[in-house]
Amino acid sequence: MAKKTGAFWNRSLHRDIGFFYVGLIIAFSISGIALNHRTDFDPQEYTVKTEKFELELPADPTQITDDFLKEAAGSISDEEYRGNRKRGGEARLYFKDAFASLNLKTGKGEIEYVQTIPVLGQMTILHKTTNIWWVWFSDIFGLAMLTIAITGMFISKGKYSFKKRGWILASIGLIFPFIFLFLIR
């Protein structure tokens, strides 16, 4: 039996890890592209309907507490209430499949009922979830991507090898993220 070389193991690891993670690579690629354009459209959910509402607010603004908003949520929607955020003169109330904006001076507001975009919406959730099992799986996936990148550098031999030409392309590829990091600031 012939001795297995480093090139053999590089090709094997590169190929087999790539096969195992091809579904996740595709899902992360598609949803990542969609998330890059989230200022143009919401890749996770779409609005089914909107409704206007008006609440009678207490005269004293300090009485508009979390408890007040939780109680008021029942008159705004039958959806399960999940919490709120107050910022400036507006409160945002979050429900299971909806969210409402409330003007804290006038008591006028609007609720949007939303649904997850099939497939794309679920894929975008993968980028944001904090489920401990998914976090571990994603960390392992990150290590697998590093393995694919490193083993890929040493698969080719001769004039197309990393040593001859690959390092130039890799260096150019590394420059772009740094350029964008400095431009985005």
N, C-alpha and C positions, 0 to 999 in steps of 0.2 A: 504494500500500500504506500502510495506516495505521501511525502510529508506535506502537510497543509501549510501554505505560505501566508504571510501577512496580507497579501493582496486578496487571497481567497477569503480570509475572514472579513476583510473590509467589504468586499462585494457581497458576501453572505449577509452580514449585519445590515448593510445599506438596503439591500433588496428586501429582506424579511421584515425589518422594522417598518420600511415604507409600505409593504403590503398590509401589515397589521393596522397601521394608522391611516391608510388612504382615505377612509370615510371621514375621519375627524379632520384631516388636512383639507379635504374639499369643503366640509361644513364651515371650518374656521376661515377659509379663504373667501367663500361667498359671503358669509355674514360679516366678516371684517371689511370687505369692500362696501357692503351696504351701510355699516356703521360709520365708515369714512364720509358718507354722504347724508348723515342724519340731520344736517341743517337744511337739506333739500326735501327730505321726507322721513317719516318715522318708520324704520324698518321692522319695528317690533309689533306695533298695533295700529289699528285704524279706527276712526270714529264711526260709530253706528248711528247715533243720534245725539242731538244736543237739546237741552231744555233750559229755559230761563226760570229763575225763582227769586223770591224776595223773602227775607227774614226780618222779623222785628228784633232789632238789637237793643240791648240795655243802654240807657242814657249815659251811664258811666262806662267808658271804654275798658276800665280795669276789670269789669265783670265779664268780659269776653275771654273766658278762660278755656282751657282744654276741655273741662267738664261741660261748659256751656256749648262748645262746638260739637262735642260728642252727642249731646242731647239733641242739638239742632240737626245733626246729620240724619236722624230718623225722619224728620219732616222733609228732608231734601230727597232722599232715596231709600228704597227698600234693600239696596245692596248692602253687603256686610261692610261696616265702617272699619277702617284700618288706621286712621290717625290724621294728623294735620300738621301744617307748617304755616306759621305767621311770619310775614315779611313785609315791612313797611305798612301800608294801609290795606293789605290784602291777606286773606287766609286761603290756603289750599287744603281742601279736605279730600282724603284718599279713601276710596271704596274698593271692593274686590275687583270689579270690572268697570270702574268709572272714577272720575275725579271732578271736583267742583272748585270753582274760583269764586270767592266771596269778597265784595268790597266792604271793608270794616267800617266805613263811614255811612254808606247809603243802605247797606243790607241787601243790595241787589247782587245777583250772581248767575252763574251758568254752570250746568253740569254736563259733562261729556261722557257718554257711555261708549266703551271701547271693546274691541275684540282683538285677539292676537292674530297676526297674519300667519296663515298656515305655513308650516315648514320654516320659512325665513324667520318668523318671529321666535320660534323655538330655538333656532340656531343662534340668534343674537343673545338669547338668555344664557347660553353657554359661556359667553364672554363675561357675564356679570354675576353669575350665581356664586354664592358663598357656601354652598353645601359642602361639608367637610370631605365627603367621599369624592365629590367632583374636584375639589381643590387638590387632593392627593393625586387623582388620576391625571389632572392637568399638569401637575408638577412632573409626573413621570413622563407625560407626553413632551414637555419641554426638554427633559433630558434626552428623550428619544430623538427629538429634532436636532439637538446638538450632536448626537451620535451620527445621525444621517449626514449632517453637514461635514463633520470631521472625516468620516469614512469616505464620503464622496470626494474629498480632496485627494485621496490616495488610490482611487480606482484606476485612473488612466496612467499609462506609462508612455515613455518616449517624448516626442515633440509636443504632445498635448497634455503632458503631466502637470501637476500642481507646481512642481519645481521649475519647469521650463516656462509655462505660460499662465497657469492657473492663479498663481500668486498675484499677477498683474490685474487680472479680472476681479479677484477677491478684494484687492486693495481699492480699486475703483468703486466696487460695490459698497465698501465700508465708508467711503467718502460721503456718499449721498445722505445717509441718515444724519451724519454730523452737520452737513450743510443745512438740512432742514431743522435740526435742533437749534442752530444759531439763528435761522431766519424766523422761526416761530416765536422766539422770545419776545 
